[in-house]
C-alpha cells in the first residue's frame, strides 16, 4: 500500500506549476459555484460510504474543516442509493452532505450499518480524493493522532514555491491526498 500511496503522490506532483499559476489569480474563498445553461458538466460532490458516521466526521468535519449542509437523515428503504451502491436491503443508511469553504455539498458521507464491511487490502485503488489544506502540518498531526495509515511526506521544491503532500487512508479505507503550496518569499 505504501508503494501505491507514493506513486499517487508523484503522479500529482507534476501538475503543481499550473495549480500555482491558478492560485495567484483566484483564492479559494473567491471560488463560487455558478449554475449556467452553458455548463455541460458540473462536479457536485463525492459520496463516500462509511461504516460509522460519527467516527468519519472526526476526519472530515473536525480535522479537515468541512461543515454540515443540513441535518443527518435516514434514507428510506426505497432509496435509489441501495441499487446505486449495491447495498444489501438489510443495510440501514444515514446521510449527511458537507460543505467546504468554497463550495456547498462538496462531500457526502453515507453511513451503511447492519452489513458486513470489508476494506480493500493489497489491491489497486480506483479513486483518490485530493484536497488542498492551508495548515498542512497541523492537519497531518491530527490525522496521525487518530492512528490512520499515512504515506511518507513528499516535498517538491520549485523556484517560487514548495509543495508539501501526504496521503492517508480514512477509517473506511478511502484514500485522501492532502497538499499545501507555500510561496517562497523573493
TANOR-V465024 format. One record per pair of residues at least 12 apart in sequence whose ideal C-beta (glycine too) atoms are under 8 Angstrom apart, sorted by the first residue. I is the first residue (numbers start at 1). J is the second residue. Records with the same first field share a line. If there is no record, write none. Layout:
BEGIN
I=J + J
END
This chain:
BEGIN
1=122 + 149 + 169
2=151 + 152
4=124 + 125
5=150 + 151 + 152 + 167 + 175
6=151 + 152 + 154
8=128 + 167 + 175 + 177
9=151 + 154 + 165 + 166 + 167 + 177
10=154
12=130 + 165 + 177 + 179
13=154 + 156 + 163 + 165
16=156 + 158 + 161 + 163 + 181
17=158
19=181
20=158 + 160 + 161 + 181 + 183
23=181
28=101 + 102 + 132
29=101 + 102
31=102 + 103
32=102
33=103 + 104
44=105
45=97 + 105 + 106 + 107 + 108
46=106 + 107 + 108 + 129
47=107 + 108 + 109 + 110
48=107 + 108 + 109 + 110 + 170 + 172 + 174
49=85 + 87 + 110 + 111 + 112 + 172
50=109 + 110 + 111 + 112 + 170 + 171 + 172
51=111 + 112 + 113 + 117 + 171 + 172
52=111 + 171
53=72 + 94 + 96 + 109 + 111
55=171
56=109 + 111 + 170 + 171 + 172
57=96 + 109
58=146
59=143 + 146 + 148 + 170 + 171 + 176
60=98 + 107 + 109 + 170
61=98
62=142
63=139 + 142 + 143 + 146
64=131 + 133 + 139
65=100 + 101
66=98 + 99 + 100 + 106 + 107
67=98 + 99
68=96 + 97 + 98 + 99
69=96 + 97 + 98 + 99 + 104 + 105
70=96 + 97
71=96
72=94 + 95 + 96
73=94 + 95 + 96
74=92 + 93 + 94 + 95
75=93 + 94 + 95 + 110
77=89
79=93
81=93 + 95 + 110
85=110 + 112
87=112 + 115
88=115
90=114 + 115
91=112 + 113 + 114 + 115
92=112 + 113 + 114
93=110 + 111 + 112
94=110 + 111 + 113
95=108 + 109 + 110 + 111
96=108 + 109
107=129
117=172
119=172 + 173
120=173
125=175
127=174 + 175
128=167 + 175 + 176 + 177
129=174 + 175 + 176 + 177
130=176 + 177 + 178 + 179
131=176 + 177 + 178 + 179
132=178 + 179 + 180 + 181
133=178 + 179 + 180
134=180
135=180
136=164 + 166 + 178 + 179 + 180
137=164
139=178
140=153 + 166 + 168 + 178
143=168 + 178
146=171
148=168 + 169 + 170 + 171
149=168 + 169
150=166 + 167 + 168
151=166 + 167 + 168
152=166
153=165 + 166
154=166
159=184
160=183 + 184 + 186
161=181 + 182 + 183 + 184
162=181 + 182 + 184
163=179 + 180 + 181 + 182
164=179 + 180 + 182
165=177 + 178 + 179 + 180
166=178 + 179
END
